[in-house]
Amino acid sequence: MTDVFDALVGQELAVAAMRQYVKAPVHAYLLSGPVGSSLHDTALTFAAALQCPLNGCGTCETCRLVLSEGDADVSFAERAGLSWRIDELREAERVSRRRPLGPGYQIVVIEDVELTTTGASPSAPALLKSLEETPTRTIFLLTAEDVPPALDTIASRCVELKLKGLSEEGIAEVLIREGATALAARAAASAANGNLRRARILGRDDALAQRIAQWRSVPERLNGTPATSAALASEIARALEDAVAPLQMVQDEEMELRVQESRQMGQRSVSNRRDIEAQFKREQRRFRIDELRFGLTALTNVYRDRMVESLEGSELGDARDQYRVGASIRAIGVVSEASRRLSSNVDETLLLNDLMLSLMEF
């Protein structure tokens, strides 16, 4: 028998727990796991199972609405800056106090809750207050890539579900099962960072191999001039825009399906179109971040390969190889710092320009 949880590949332990929790849910859950563990998809799937009269059958209208982020009783809190602000969490609390429109729960999803502990005015106390005074028919679903000690008090008010990053092999297996060739499935899985939906989108992207080659060519193309570094940054930024196009195509198809369904029901338009379009924009933003992370990983691998190639000569005292090893290590550090900055809602163009300028030295 299949249900909504079958889509969560490689999360057997968490899925087994969630299947039990939906039968007698508590007021708050904390989903934690590394980049690539599909926290967003898991939160959405869990929300569908919580709302479904059959605990996540995967076929009813309730499941379909939640999974498409069209259920008015499942809300995603919005964060505008680098960390959660108190007023943003108070708005989430206000939403949590609404009476559900349907027979299920009012579900409030707050992602990246580790960012309630950062910034000039940490907002974790505001979130803690919401968790301590949750209405009977409200459930909070929190996600975090990391649970630092500063988040312990919040974690203690939740049931924690730990996820693991999805393996490339597992994702490739799903794509092949769905009709992709082995070569395309492996390429998409490698670039998906553990995200199955992203892998499915990339499977439709004919330019994926070209973007991989573009990132890997960066070290050789940097010639030490600011003009070249700026041109490379602009080129990658344009490729990033193109990378989102297949996702936008999928979203257009999903919106058209909703329009047709609305017409069949006698409605002039999709009732919650604005909310759906906002959700699409959030997904595009996540997709861009994942694309950048993938590119930075490809770039790191180039410098790592260069370092390994030079190690033997370095150990024998070759000055040129010694320099290349040191330069590669420093370059990997620069790329790692750029990857870290992605979690801070940094401007992508600025990040790329800073990265290329810094890599000129190596």
PAVODO-883892 format. One record per residue (C-alpha): residue number from 1; residue in one letter; x, y, z. Coordinates in Angstrom, 3 decimals. Example, Ala and Ser with C-alpha at 12.3 -4.5 7.8 and 13.67 -1.06 7.14 Angstrom:
<sites>
<nulum: 1 koltor: a east: 12.300 north: -4.500 up: 7.800>
<nulum: 2 koltor: s east: 13.670 north: -1.060 up: 7.140>
</sites>
This chain:
<sites>
<nulum: 1 koltor: m east: 0.000 north: 0.000 up: 0.000>
<nulum: 2 koltor: t east: 1.377 north: 3.411 up: -0.976>
<nulum: 3 koltor: d east: 0.966 north: 6.756 up: 0.766>
<nulum: 4 koltor: v east: 2.461 north: 10.274 up: 0.717>
<nulum: 5 koltor: f east: 5.549 north: 9.130 up: 2.612>
<nulum: 6 koltor: d east: 6.664 north: 6.861 up: -0.227>
<nulum: 7 koltor: a east: 8.038 north: 9.961 up: -1.978>
<nulum: 8 koltor: l east: 10.589 north: 10.484 up: 0.829>
<nulum: 9 koltor: v east: 13.400 north: 8.351 up: -0.516>
<nulum: 10 koltor: g east: 16.043 north: 7.164 up: 1.940>
<nulum: 11 koltor: q east: 14.276 north: 8.359 up: 5.114>
<nulum: 12 koltor: e east: 12.997 north: 5.027 up: 6.393>
<nulum: 13 koltor: l east: 13.446 north: 5.707 up: 10.113>
<nulum: 14 koltor: a east: 11.905 north: 9.199 up: 9.974>
<nulum: 15 koltor: v east: 9.029 north: 7.949 up: 7.816>
<nulum: 16 koltor: a east: 8.269 north: 5.109 up: 10.229>
<nulum: 17 koltor: a east: 8.116 north: 7.642 up: 13.066>
<nulum: 18 koltor: m east: 5.902 north: 10.079 up: 11.155>
<nulum: 19 koltor: r east: 3.437 north: 7.340 up: 10.231>
<nulum: 20 koltor: q east: 2.950 north: 6.790 up: 13.938>
<nulum: 21 koltor: y east: 2.906 north: 10.465 up: 14.939>
<nulum: 22 koltor: v east: 0.088 north: 11.398 up: 12.541>
<nulum: 23 koltor: k east: -2.255 north: 9.067 up: 14.432>
<nulum: 24 koltor: a east: -1.937 north: 11.118 up: 17.632>
<nulum: 25 koltor: p east: -0.061 north: 14.345 up: 16.840>
<nulum: 26 koltor: v east: 1.429 north: 16.735 up: 19.366>
<nulum: 27 koltor: h east: 1.721 north: 20.520 up: 19.088>
<nulum: 28 koltor: a east: 5.219 north: 20.816 up: 17.561>
<nulum: 29 koltor: y east: 7.807 north: 18.860 up: 15.602>
<nulum: 30 koltor: l east: 11.393 north: 19.788 up: 14.744>
<nulum: 31 koltor: l east: 12.723 north: 18.278 up: 11.509>
<nulum: 32 koltor: s east: 16.506 north: 18.446 up: 11.399>
<nulum: 33 koltor: g east: 18.999 north: 17.265 up: 8.849>
<nulum: 34 koltor: p east: 21.879 north: 18.317 up: 6.605>
<nulum: 35 koltor: v east: 21.658 north: 20.144 up: 3.286>
<nulum: 36 koltor: g east: 20.240 north: 17.610 up: 0.868>
<nulum: 37 koltor: s east: 17.905 north: 15.927 up: 3.342>
<nulum: 38 koltor: s east: 14.868 north: 17.576 up: 1.697>
<nulum: 39 koltor: l east: 13.603 north: 19.271 up: 4.844>
<nulum: 40 koltor: h east: 11.065 north: 21.376 up: 2.948>
<nulum: 41 koltor: d east: 9.608 north: 18.371 up: 1.112>
<nulum: 42 koltor: t east: 9.464 north: 16.362 up: 4.331>
<nulum: 43 koltor: a east: 7.636 north: 19.145 up: 6.186>
<nulum: 44 koltor: l east: 5.134 north: 19.388 up: 3.329>
<nulum: 45 koltor: t east: 4.616 north: 15.627 up: 3.243>
<nulum: 46 koltor: f east: 4.154 north: 15.456 up: 7.012>
<nulum: 47 koltor: a east: 1.641 north: 18.325 up: 6.824>
<nulum: 48 koltor: a east: -0.342 north: 16.441 up: 4.168>
<nulum: 49 koltor: a east: -0.468 north: 13.326 up: 6.337>
<nulum: 50 koltor: l east: -1.551 north: 15.369 up: 9.361>
<nulum: 51 koltor: q east: -4.405 north: 16.951 up: 7.402>
<nulum: 52 koltor: c east: -5.517 north: 13.799 up: 5.568>
<nulum: 53 koltor: p east: -8.452 north: 11.886 up: 7.117>
<nulum: 54 koltor: l east: -6.590 north: 8.682 up: 6.234>
<nulum: 55 koltor: n east: -3.223 north: 9.876 up: 7.599>
<nulum: 56 koltor: g east: -1.647 north: 10.578 up: 4.234>
<nulum: 57 koltor: c east: -3.299 north: 8.384 up: 1.611>
<nulum: 58 koltor: g east: -1.737 north: 10.418 up: -1.187>
<nulum: 59 koltor: t east: -4.801 north: 10.266 up: -3.426>
<nulum: 60 koltor: c east: -7.443 north: 12.465 up: -1.781>
<nulum: 61 koltor: e east: -8.065 north: 16.154 up: -2.462>
<nulum: 62 koltor: t east: -6.653 north: 17.097 up: 0.949>
<nulum: 63 koltor: c east: -3.307 north: 15.455 up: 0.197>
<nulum: 64 koltor: r east: -3.185 north: 17.035 up: -3.254>
<nulum: 65 koltor: l east: -3.913 north: 20.501 up: -1.902>
<nulum: 66 koltor: v east: -1.290 north: 20.345 up: 0.830>
<nulum: 67 koltor: l east: 1.421 north: 18.861 up: -1.390>
<nulum: 68 koltor: s east: 0.834 north: 21.621 up: -3.949>
<nulum: 69 koltor: e east: 1.001 north: 24.196 up: -1.115>
<nulum: 70 koltor: g east: -2.583 north: 25.192 up: -1.809>
<nulum: 71 koltor: d east: -4.166 north: 24.370 up: 1.567>
<nulum: 72 koltor: a east: -5.192 north: 27.561 up: 3.348>
<nulum: 73 koltor: d east: -4.648 north: 25.858 up: 6.721>
<nulum: 74 koltor: v east: -0.959 north: 25.102 up: 6.010>
<nulum: 75 koltor: s east: 1.097 north: 28.301 up: 6.223>
<nulum: 76 koltor: f east: 4.800 north: 28.932 up: 5.642>
<nulum: 77 koltor: a east: 6.236 north: 31.739 up: 7.747>
<nulum: 78 koltor: e east: 8.173 north: 34.348 up: 5.749>
<nulum: 79 koltor: r east: 11.654 north: 35.584 up: 6.638>
<nulum: 80 koltor: a east: 12.945 north: 38.726 up: 4.915>
<nulum: 81 koltor: g east: 16.455 north: 39.092 up: 6.321>
<nulum: 82 koltor: l east: 19.516 north: 37.116 up: 7.359>
<nulum: 83 koltor: s east: 17.839 north: 35.898 up: 10.552>
<nulum: 84 koltor: w east: 14.333 north: 35.608 up: 11.946>
<nulum: 85 koltor: r east: 12.989 north: 38.848 up: 13.411>
<nulum: 86 koltor: i east: 10.677 north: 38.997 up: 16.395>
<nulum: 87 koltor: d east: 7.864 north: 40.619 up: 14.408>
<nulum: 88 koltor: e east: 8.038 north: 37.854 up: 11.785>
<nulum: 89 koltor: l east: 7.609 north: 35.189 up: 14.447>
<nulum: 90 koltor: r east: 4.793 north: 37.152 up: 16.049>
<nulum: 91 koltor: e east: 3.048 north: 37.109 up: 12.678>
<nulum: 92 koltor: a east: 3.522 north: 33.345 up: 12.579>
<nulum: 93 koltor: e east: 1.991 north: 33.139 up: 16.053>
<nulum: 94 koltor: r east: -0.953 north: 35.253 up: 14.890>
<nulum: 95 koltor: v east: -1.534 north: 32.796 up: 12.045>
<nulum: 96 koltor: s east: -1.249 north: 29.879 up: 14.465>
<nulum: 97 koltor: r east: -4.210 north: 31.256 up: 16.459>
<nulum: 98 koltor: r east: -6.590 north: 31.154 up: 13.522>
<nulum: 99 koltor: r east: -9.365 north: 28.606 up: 13.622>
<nulum: 100 koltor: p east: -8.762 north: 26.067 up: 10.823>
<nulum: 101 koltor: l east: -11.079 north: 26.502 up: 7.847>
<nulum: 102 koltor: g east: -11.276 north: 22.745 up: 7.323>
<nulum: 103 koltor: p east: -11.703 north: 19.778 up: 9.649>
<nulum: 104 koltor: g east: -7.965 north: 19.334 up: 10.168>
<nulum: 105 koltor: y east: -5.323 north: 21.466 up: 11.853>
<nulum: 106 koltor: q east: -3.859 north: 24.931 up: 11.499>
<nulum: 107 koltor: i east: -0.291 north: 23.988 up: 10.537>
<nulum: 108 koltor: v east: 2.465 north: 26.603 up: 10.658>
<nulum: 109 koltor: v east: 5.797 north: 25.756 up: 9.027>
<nulum: 110 koltor: i east: 8.845 north: 27.761 up: 10.137>
<nulum: 111 koltor: e east: 12.014 north: 26.859 up: 8.243>
<nulum: 112 koltor: d east: 15.643 north: 27.465 up: 9.256>
<nulum: 113 koltor: v east: 14.781 north: 27.962 up: 12.925>
<nulum: 114 koltor: e east: 18.490 north: 27.929 up: 13.788>
<nulum: 115 koltor: l east: 18.373 north: 31.510 up: 12.474>
<nulum: 116 koltor: t east: 16.245 north: 32.517 up: 15.469>
<nulum: 117 koltor: t east: 19.434 north: 32.372 up: 17.530>
<nulum: 118 koltor: t east: 21.475 north: 34.720 up: 15.318>
<nulum: 119 koltor: g east: 21.475 north: 38.440 up: 14.597>
<nulum: 120 koltor: a east: 21.609 north: 41.499 up: 16.840>
<nulum: 121 koltor: s east: 18.295 north: 40.591 up: 18.521>
<nulum: 122 koltor: p east: 17.805 north: 36.797 up: 18.643>
<nulum: 123 koltor: s east: 14.144 north: 35.922 up: 18.234>
<nulum: 124 koltor: a east: 14.197 north: 32.451 up: 19.768>
<nulum: 125 koltor: p east: 12.318 north: 33.621 up: 22.920>
<nulum: 126 koltor: a east: 9.393 north: 34.753 up: 20.730>
<nulum: 127 koltor: l east: 9.248 north: 31.328 up: 19.076>
<nulum: 128 koltor: l east: 9.502 north: 29.604 up: 22.442>
<nulum: 129 koltor: k east: 6.492 north: 31.567 up: 23.692>
<nulum: 130 koltor: s east: 4.451 north: 30.363 up: 20.687>
<nulum: 131 koltor: l east: 5.399 north: 26.752 up: 21.370>
<nulum: 132 koltor: e east: 4.443 north: 27.037 up: 25.023>
<nulum: 133 koltor: e east: 1.001 north: 28.515 up: 24.303>
<nulum: 134 koltor: t east: -0.083 north: 26.626 up: 21.187>
<nulum: 135 koltor: p east: -3.847 north: 26.394 up: 20.516>
<nulum: 136 koltor: t east: -5.388 north: 22.926 up: 20.591>
<nulum: 137 koltor: r east: -5.869 north: 22.583 up: 16.816>
<nulum: 138 koltor: t east: -2.509 north: 24.096 up: 15.829>
<nulum: 139 koltor: i east: 0.676 north: 22.220 up: 14.948>
<nulum: 140 koltor: f east: 4.079 north: 23.822 up: 14.386>
<nulum: 141 koltor: l east: 6.488 north: 22.155 up: 11.967>
<nulum: 142 koltor: l east: 9.988 north: 23.563 up: 12.405>
<nulum: 143 koltor: t east: 13.006 north: 22.745 up: 10.261>
<nulum: 144 koltor: a east: 16.719 north: 23.250 up: 10.866>
<nulum: 145 koltor: e east: 19.862 north: 22.101 up: 9.115>
<nulum: 146 koltor: d east: 21.651 north: 22.340 up: 12.443>
<nulum: 147 koltor: v east: 20.462 north: 22.317 up: 16.058>
<nulum: 148 koltor: p east: 23.018 north: 24.407 up: 17.995>
<nulum: 149 koltor: p east: 23.042 north: 24.468 up: 21.825>
<nulum: 150 koltor: a east: 21.255 north: 27.847 up: 21.707>
<nulum: 151 koltor: l east: 18.265 north: 26.002 up: 20.203>
<nulum: 152 koltor: d east: 18.085 north: 23.366 up: 22.938>
<nulum: 153 koltor: t east: 15.176 north: 24.996 up: 24.801>
<nulum: 154 koltor: i east: 13.078 north: 25.155 up: 21.631>
<nulum: 155 koltor: a east: 14.045 north: 21.594 up: 20.693>
<nulum: 156 koltor: s east: 12.905 north: 20.439 up: 24.144>
<nulum: 157 koltor: r east: 9.384 north: 21.696 up: 23.374>
<nulum: 158 koltor: c east: 9.195 north: 19.622 up: 20.185>
<nulum: 159 koltor: v east: 9.352 north: 16.056 up: 19.017>
<nulum: 160 koltor: e east: 12.546 north: 15.940 up: 16.958>
<nulum: 161 koltor: l east: 12.778 north: 13.976 up: 13.726>
<nulum: 162 koltor: k east: 16.275 north: 13.574 up: 12.325>
<nulum: 163 koltor: l east: 16.682 north: 13.180 up: 8.579>
<nulum: 164 koltor: k east: 19.689 north: 12.155 up: 6.554>
<nulum: 165 koltor: g east: 20.982 north: 13.403 up: 3.228>
<nulum: 166 koltor: l east: 19.729 north: 11.401 up: 0.261>
<nulum: 167 koltor: s east: 22.347 north: 9.426 up: -1.620>
<nulum: 168 koltor: e east: 22.992 north: 10.042 up: -5.303>
<nulum: 169 koltor: e east: 22.454 north: 6.337 up: -5.922>
<nulum: 170 koltor: g east: 19.011 north: 6.412 up: -4.329>
<nulum: 171 koltor: i east: 17.887 north: 9.423 up: -6.352>
<nulum: 172 koltor: a east: 19.298 north: 7.998 up: -9.595>
<nulum: 173 koltor: e east: 17.409 north: 4.772 up: -8.945>
<nulum: 174 koltor: v east: 14.124 north: 6.674 up: -8.615>
<nulum: 175 koltor: l east: 14.766 north: 8.660 up: -11.815>
<nulum: 176 koltor: i east: 15.598 north: 5.521 up: -13.787>
<nulum: 177 koltor: r east: 12.440 north: 3.906 up: -12.447>
<nulum: 178 koltor: e east: 10.520 north: 6.936 up: -13.743>
<nulum: 179 koltor: g east: 11.955 north: 6.580 up: -17.242>
<nulum: 180 koltor: a east: 15.233 north: 8.526 up: -17.297>
<nulum: 181 koltor: t east: 18.311 north: 7.053 up: -18.934>
<nulum: 182 koltor: a east: 21.060 north: 5.898 up: -16.587>
<nulum: 183 koltor: l east: 23.412 north: 8.662 up: -17.810>
<nulum: 184 koltor: a east: 20.840 north: 11.445 up: -17.374>
<nulum: 185 koltor: a east: 19.745 north: 10.074 up: -13.998>
<nulum: 186 koltor: r east: 23.292 north: 10.013 up: -12.643>
<nulum: 187 koltor: a east: 24.006 north: 13.550 up: -13.869>
<nulum: 188 koltor: a east: 20.779 north: 14.932 up: -12.378>
<nulum: 189 koltor: a east: 21.275 north: 13.063 up: -9.090>
<nulum: 190 koltor: s east: 24.830 north: 14.366 up: -8.789>
<nulum: 191 koltor: a east: 23.626 north: 17.962 up: -9.207>
<nulum: 192 koltor: a east: 20.499 north: 17.657 up: -7.045>
<nulum: 193 koltor: n east: 22.175 north: 17.936 up: -3.629>
<nulum: 194 koltor: g east: 19.889 north: 15.227 up: -2.274>
<nulum: 195 koltor: n east: 16.679 north: 16.908 up: -3.432>
<nulum: 196 koltor: l east: 14.488 north: 14.543 up: -5.457>
<nulum: 197 koltor: r east: 12.240 north: 17.256 up: -6.929>
<nulum: 198 koltor: r east: 15.310 north: 19.208 up: -8.022>
<nulum: 199 koltor: a east: 16.698 north: 16.037 up: -9.604>
<nulum: 200 koltor: r east: 13.473 north: 15.587 up: -11.557>
<nulum: 201 koltor: i east: 13.695 north: 19.179 up: -12.807>
<nulum: 202 koltor: l east: 17.344 north: 18.786 up: -13.780>
<nulum: 203 koltor: g east: 16.436 north: 15.656 up: -15.701>
<nulum: 204 koltor: r east: 14.594 north: 17.970 up: -18.118>
<nulum: 205 koltor: d east: 17.515 north: 20.402 up: -18.381>
<nulum: 206 koltor: d east: 19.608 north: 19.954 up: -21.527>
<nulum: 207 koltor: a east: 22.079 north: 22.643 up: -20.382>
<nulum: 208 koltor: l east: 23.108 north: 20.891 up: -17.158>
<nulum: 209 koltor: a east: 26.339 north: 19.443 up: -18.590>
<nulum: 210 koltor: q east: 27.250 north: 22.837 up: -20.034>
<nulum: 211 koltor: r east: 26.851 north: 24.527 up: -16.626>
<nulum: 212 koltor: i east: 28.991 north: 21.869 up: -14.963>
<nulum: 213 koltor: a east: 31.716 north: 22.494 up: -17.542>
<nulum: 214 koltor: q east: 31.387 north: 26.252 up: -17.019>
<nulum: 215 koltor: w east: 32.049 north: 25.983 up: -13.277>
<nulum: 216 koltor: r east: 34.950 north: 23.568 up: -13.776>
<nulum: 217 koltor: s east: 36.575 north: 25.929 up: -16.278>
<nulum: 218 koltor: v east: 36.726 north: 28.859 up: -13.842>
<nulum: 219 koltor: p east: 40.281 north: 28.295 up: -12.474>
<nulum: 220 koltor: e east: 41.808 north: 28.098 up: -15.951>
<nulum: 221 koltor: r east: 39.912 north: 31.122 up: -17.263>
<nulum: 222 koltor: l east: 40.839 north: 33.483 up: -14.437>
<nulum: 223 koltor: n east: 43.878 north: 35.374 up: -15.755>
<nulum: 224 koltor: g east: 44.441 north: 37.787 up: -12.896>
<nulum: 225 koltor: t east: 42.504 north: 40.763 up: -14.256>
<nulum: 226 koltor: p east: 39.400 north: 42.233 up: -12.594>
<nulum: 227 koltor: a east: 37.717 north: 42.513 up: -15.991>
<nulum: 228 koltor: t east: 37.941 north: 38.761 up: -16.548>
<nulum: 229 koltor: s east: 36.669 north: 37.965 up: -13.063>
<nulum: 230 koltor: a east: 33.703 north: 40.319 up: -13.542>
<nulum: 231 koltor: a east: 32.916 north: 38.764 up: -16.932>
<nulum: 232 koltor: l east: 32.985 north: 35.267 up: -15.421>
<nulum: 233 koltor: a east: 30.714 north: 36.327 up: -12.568>
<nulum: 234 koltor: s east: 28.225 north: 37.808 up: -15.052>
<nulum: 235 koltor: e east: 28.367 north: 34.692 up: -17.220>
<nulum: 236 koltor: i east: 27.605 north: 32.402 up: -14.294>
<nulum: 237 koltor: a east: 24.815 north: 34.722 up: -13.118>
<nulum: 238 koltor: r east: 23.185 north: 34.485 up: -16.577>
<nulum: 239 koltor: a east: 23.530 north: 30.704 up: -16.519>
<nulum: 240 koltor: l east: 21.863 north: 30.720 up: -13.109>
<nulum: 241 koltor: e east: 18.852 north: 32.493 up: -14.616>
<nulum: 242 koltor: d east: 18.718 north: 29.891 up: -17.399>
<nulum: 243 koltor: a east: 18.933 north: 27.077 up: -14.836>
<nulum: 244 koltor: v east: 15.631 north: 28.166 up: -13.276>
<nulum: 245 koltor: a east: 13.795 north: 27.993 up: -16.630>
<nulum: 246 koltor: p east: 12.944 north: 24.241 up: -16.456>
<nulum: 247 koltor: l east: 11.483 north: 24.756 up: -12.972>
<nulum: 248 koltor: q east: 9.407 north: 27.672 up: -14.225>
<nulum: 249 koltor: m east: 8.148 north: 25.434 up: -17.033>
<nulum: 250 koltor: v east: 7.048 north: 22.804 up: -14.518>
<nulum: 251 koltor: q east: 5.359 north: 25.486 up: -12.413>
<nulum: 252 koltor: d east: 3.532 north: 26.831 up: -15.473>
<nulum: 253 koltor: e east: 2.257 north: 23.325 up: -16.187>
<nulum: 254 koltor: e east: 1.110 north: 22.972 up: -12.571>
<nulum: 255 koltor: m east: -0.678 north: 26.330 up: -12.698>
<nulum: 256 koltor: e east: -2.380 north: 25.437 up: -15.969>
<nulum: 257 koltor: l east: -3.616 north: 22.207 up: -14.386>
<nulum: 258 koltor: r east: -5.057 north: 24.212 up: -11.481>
<nulum: 259 koltor: v east: -6.760 north: 26.605 up: -13.913>
<nulum: 260 koltor: q east: -8.374 north: 23.690 up: -15.742>
<nulum: 261 koltor: e east: -9.535 north: 22.130 up: -12.485>
<nulum: 262 koltor: s east: -11.030 north: 25.458 up: -11.371>
<nulum: 263 koltor: r east: -12.945 north: 25.783 up: -14.635>
<nulum: 264 koltor: q east: -14.278 north: 22.258 up: -14.282>
<nulum: 265 koltor: m east: -15.578 north: 23.255 up: -10.861>
<nulum: 266 koltor: g east: -17.298 north: 26.316 up: -12.314>
<nulum: 267 koltor: q east: -14.819 north: 28.849 up: -10.943>
<nulum: 268 koltor: r east: -13.570 north: 31.782 up: -12.994>
<nulum: 269 koltor: s east: -10.037 north: 31.584 up: -11.631>
<nulum: 270 koltor: v east: -7.816 north: 29.765 up: -9.173>
<nulum: 271 koltor: s east: -9.004 north: 30.982 up: -5.783>
<nulum: 272 koltor: n east: -5.598 north: 31.116 up: -4.078>
<nulum: 273 koltor: r east: -3.524 north: 32.043 up: -7.125>
<nulum: 274 koltor: r east: -1.574 north: 34.757 up: -5.299>
<nulum: 275 koltor: d east: -0.489 north: 32.334 up: -2.577>
<nulum: 276 koltor: i east: 0.517 north: 29.747 up: -5.170>
<nulum: 277 koltor: e east: 2.577 north: 32.287 up: -7.094>
<nulum: 278 koltor: a east: 4.307 north: 33.327 up: -3.859>
<nulum: 279 koltor: q east: 5.081 north: 29.663 up: -3.190>
<nulum: 280 koltor: f east: 6.507 north: 29.322 up: -6.708>
<nulum: 281 koltor: k east: 8.815 north: 32.273 up: -6.085>
<nulum: 282 koltor: r east: 10.036 north: 30.694 up: -2.844>
<nulum: 283 koltor: e east: 10.739 north: 27.460 up: -4.671>
<nulum: 284 koltor: q east: 12.644 north: 29.326 up: -7.389>
<nulum: 285 koltor: r east: 14.762 north: 30.988 up: -4.718>
<nulum: 286 koltor: r east: 15.557 north: 27.631 up: -3.102>
<nulum: 287 koltor: f east: 16.360 north: 26.197 up: -6.525>
<nulum: 288 koltor: r east: 18.814 north: 29.015 up: -7.268>
<nulum: 289 koltor: i east: 20.565 north: 28.490 up: -3.937>
<nulum: 290 koltor: d east: 20.853 north: 24.760 up: -4.609>
<nulum: 291 koltor: e east: 22.211 north: 25.506 up: -8.088>
<nulum: 292 koltor: l east: 24.851 north: 27.795 up: -6.619>
<nulum: 293 koltor: r east: 25.789 north: 25.220 up: -3.979>
<nulum: 294 koltor: f east: 26.181 north: 22.611 up: -6.683>
<nulum: 295 koltor: g east: 28.384 north: 24.922 up: -8.757>
<nulum: 296 koltor: l east: 30.560 north: 25.728 up: -5.752>
<nulum: 297 koltor: t east: 30.946 north: 22.012 up: -5.058>
<nulum: 298 koltor: a east: 32.049 north: 21.433 up: -8.660>
<nulum: 299 koltor: l east: 34.564 north: 24.263 up: -8.291>
<nulum: 300 koltor: t east: 35.864 north: 22.820 up: -5.011>
<nulum: 301 koltor: n east: 36.425 north: 19.480 up: -6.715>
<nulum: 302 koltor: v east: 38.574 north: 21.144 up: -9.394>
<nulum: 303 koltor: y east: 40.862 north: 22.702 up: -6.793>
<nulum: 304 koltor: r east: 40.954 north: 19.453 up: -4.821>
<nulum: 305 koltor: d east: 41.982 north: 17.527 up: -7.951>
<nulum: 306 koltor: r east: 44.671 north: 20.130 up: -8.644>
<nulum: 307 koltor: m east: 45.968 north: 19.791 up: -5.093>
<nulum: 308 koltor: v east: 46.129 north: 15.977 up: -5.287>
<nulum: 309 koltor: e east: 47.964 north: 16.143 up: -8.611>
<nulum: 310 koltor: s east: 50.629 north: 18.407 up: -7.077>
<nulum: 311 koltor: l east: 51.101 north: 16.550 up: -3.787>
<nulum: 312 koltor: e east: 53.736 north: 14.117 up: -5.023>
<nulum: 313 koltor: g east: 55.925 north: 16.847 up: -6.503>
<nulum: 314 koltor: s east: 55.414 north: 18.956 up: -3.386>
<nulum: 315 koltor: e east: 56.684 north: 16.151 up: -1.168>
<nulum: 316 koltor: l east: 59.760 north: 15.864 up: -3.381>
<nulum: 317 koltor: g east: 60.499 north: 19.547 up: -2.888>
<nulum: 318 koltor: d east: 59.254 north: 20.928 up: -6.202>
<nulum: 319 koltor: a east: 58.611 north: 24.615 up: -5.489>
<nulum: 320 koltor: r east: 55.969 north: 24.988 up: -8.205>
<nulum: 321 koltor: d east: 53.986 north: 22.015 up: -6.898>
<nulum: 322 koltor: q east: 54.330 north: 23.271 up: -3.341>
<nulum: 323 koltor: y east: 52.845 north: 26.584 up: -4.410>
<nulum: 324 koltor: r east: 49.984 north: 24.853 up: -6.256>
<nulum: 325 koltor: v east: 49.135 north: 22.763 up: -3.183>
<nulum: 326 koltor: g east: 49.054 north: 25.816 up: -0.930>
<nulum: 327 koltor: a east: 47.108 north: 27.880 up: -3.472>
<nulum: 328 koltor: s east: 44.569 north: 25.077 up: -3.952>
<nulum: 329 koltor: i east: 44.014 north: 24.779 up: -0.202>
<nulum: 330 koltor: r east: 43.443 north: 28.534 up: 0.069>
<nulum: 331 koltor: a east: 41.107 north: 28.506 up: -2.935>
<nulum: 332 koltor: i east: 39.042 north: 25.706 up: -1.372>
<nulum: 333 koltor: g east: 38.756 north: 27.857 up: 1.751>
<nulum: 334 koltor: v east: 37.493 north: 30.816 up: -0.310>
<nulum: 335 koltor: v east: 34.882 north: 28.654 up: -2.047>
<nulum: 336 koltor: s east: 33.823 north: 27.173 up: 1.294>
<nulum: 337 koltor: e east: 33.291 north: 30.675 up: 2.686>
<nulum: 338 koltor: a east: 31.148 north: 31.583 up: -0.347>
<nulum: 339 koltor: s east: 29.037 north: 28.477 up: 0.271>
<nulum: 340 koltor: r east: 28.605 north: 29.470 up: 3.905>
<nulum: 341 koltor: r east: 27.430 north: 32.948 up: 2.877>
<nulum: 342 koltor: l east: 24.600 north: 31.389 up: 0.852>
<nulum: 343 koltor: s east: 22.839 north: 30.658 up: 4.146>
<nulum: 344 koltor: s east: 22.837 north: 34.384 up: 4.918>
<nulum: 345 koltor: n east: 20.478 north: 35.468 up: 2.122>
<nulum: 346 koltor: v east: 23.373 north: 37.253 up: 0.400>
<nulum: 347 koltor: d east: 22.979 north: 38.940 up: -2.990>
<nulum: 348 koltor: e east: 24.017 north: 36.334 up: -5.574>
<nulum: 349 koltor: t east: 25.684 north: 38.791 up: -7.969>
<nulum: 350 koltor: l east: 27.739 north: 40.293 up: -5.163>
<nulum: 351 koltor: l east: 28.743 north: 36.841 up: -3.935>
<nulum: 352 koltor: l east: 29.880 north: 35.753 up: -7.415>
<nulum: 353 koltor: n east: 31.867 north: 38.928 up: -7.993>
<nulum: 354 koltor: d east: 33.571 north: 38.626 up: -4.590>
<nulum: 355 koltor: l east: 34.323 north: 34.957 up: -5.249>
<nulum: 356 koltor: m east: 35.917 north: 35.515 up: -8.663>
<nulum: 357 koltor: l east: 38.004 north: 38.429 up: -7.404>
<nulum: 358 koltor: s east: 39.276 north: 36.338 up: -4.489>
<nulum: 359 koltor: l east: 40.080 north: 33.333 up: -6.697>
<nulum: 360 koltor: m east: 42.215 north: 35.507 up: -9.002>
<nulum: 361 koltor: e east: 45.025 north: 35.156 up: -6.467>
<nulum: 362 koltor: f east: 45.219 north: 31.371 up: -6.881>
</sites>
